[in-house]
Amino acid sequence: MQTSLPRKRKIARRLTPAMYSLESYNAKVSLAERQYMPRGQFDNEADAVSAARAFIDDQLRTAIGVGASFEQAYRNWLEFGEVPVIVAIQTEAAQVDFDPYTHAASQAQLIAQIRAE
């Protein structure tokens, strides 16, 4: 009886390495114990920032969607949320100026206003 060999799967590979990595950490964990979770890789700064903003917005929308005020949603995110960090992973990539805390503070109120309408 002949045994067939498993077929090799084709794996898509990037032709060029990504420039930026989006990672996150749990806000509740101390700096010494922080573990970064990979969230994606991006070819340019704009895509990385857009993904980081969307990551925060989704967390805030979830909290506000269950009835939290924007203040409660923001405080909850500060205490327990996943905070995104954009890391330049190629030497030629510029450091990204993105403050997740400022974005979360402004978006919490905006999202709550949109939900109320």
C-alpha positions in Angstrom: 0.0 0.0 0.0 1.4 3.4 -1.0 1.3 6.2 1.4 0.9 9.7 -0.1 3.1 12.4 1.1 1.5 15.5 2.5 1.2 18.3 0.0 3.3 21.4 0.6 1.3 24.5 1.2 2.3 27.7 -0.5 3.1 30.5 1.9 2.7 34.0 0.8 5.8 36.0 1.6 6.4 39.7 1.6 8.8 40.9 -1.1 10.0 43.8 1.1 10.1 43.9 4.9 7.5 46.0 6.7 8.6 49.3 8.1 6.4 49.5 11.2 5.0 47.1 13.7 1.9 47.8 15.7 2.1 46.2 19.2 0.0 46.6 22.3 0.3 46.1 26.0 -2.2 45.9 28.8 -2.5 49.2 30.6 -3.0 47.4 33.9 0.4 45.7 33.9 3.4 47.5 35.4 6.2 48.6 33.1 8.5 45.9 34.4 6.0 43.2 33.7 4.8 44.5 30.3 4.4 42.0 27.5 3.9 43.3 24.0 1.4 41.6 21.7 1.9 41.9 18.0 -1.1 43.5 16.2 0.2 43.9 12.6 3.0 45.2 10.3 2.7 48.1 8.0 4.6 49.5 5.1 4.1 53.1 6.0 3.5 55.4 8.9 0.0 56.5 7.9 -1.3 52.9 7.8 0.3 52.1 11.2 -1.2 55.2 12.8 -4.6 54.5 11.2 -4.5 50.9 12.6 -3.5 52.2 16.1 -6.4 54.7 16.1 -8.9 52.0 15.0 -7.6 49.7 17.7 -8.3 52.3 20.4 -11.7 53.3 18.8 -12.9 49.7 18.8 -12.2 49.4 22.5 -13.9 52.7 23.3 -16.9 51.8 21.1 -17.3 48.5 23.0 -17.3 50.2 26.4 -19.7 53.0 25.3 -21.9 50.5 23.5 -22.7 48.8 26.9 -23.8 52.0 28.4 -20.7 53.6 29.8 -20.3 57.4 29.6 -17.3 58.7 27.7 -15.6 59.4 31.0 -16.2 55.9 32.2 -15.1 54.4 28.9 -11.9 56.5 28.9 -11.1 55.6 32.6 -11.8 52.0 31.9 -9.4 52.1 28.9 -6.7 53.8 31.0 -7.0 51.1 33.6 -7.6 47.9 31.7 -7.3 48.6 27.9 -4.8 47.5 25.4 -2.5 50.5 24.6 -1.1 50.4 21.1 2.6 51.2 20.3 4.0 51.8 16.9 7.6 50.5 16.5 9.9 51.4 13.6 11.3 48.0 12.7 13.5 49.1 9.8 16.5 51.4 10.3 15.4 53.7 7.6 11.9 54.1 9.1 11.3 57.3 11.1 9.9 57.2 14.6 6.2 57.8 14.7 4.8 60.6 16.7 1.5 59.1 18.0 0.1 59.5 21.5 -2.5 56.9 22.2 -3.7 58.6 25.4 -4.4 61.9 23.6 -6.2 60.0 20.9 -8.3 58.0 23.3 -9.3 61.1 25.3 -10.5 63.0 22.3 -12.2 60.0 20.7 -14.1 58.8 23.8 -16.1 62.0 23.8 -16.7 62.0 20.0 -17.8 58.3 20.0 -20.2 59.0 22.9 -21.7 62.0 21.0 -22.2 59.9 17.8 -23.8 57.1 19.8 -26.2 59.6 21.5 -27.5 60.9 18.2 
